[in-house]
Amino acid sequence: MLRSTLASILEKASLWLAPSFIMRALSIGRALATANVNAALMMGNRSATSWASDANYVLLLGVNGMEGRR
């Protein structure tokens, strides 16, 4: 009984946790992507503006950035 109750709670928590994790990672990633784009533009890389709209790039930056924000 206890095992099935805990399994049910964890299942419900995982449904909430996954979207909130992704939203937090995207939020952090957007800020980092903006900083990277601005730095690249200052160095003359005009194609860098597309980086900020690359969802995979933004998510990767966000996940990596979350490591230092525990």
Buried (B, 14 or more C-beta within 10 A) or exposed (E): EEEEEEEEEEEEEEEEEEEEEBEBBBEBBBBBBBEBBEEBEEEEEEEBEEBBEEEEBBBBBBBEBBEEEE
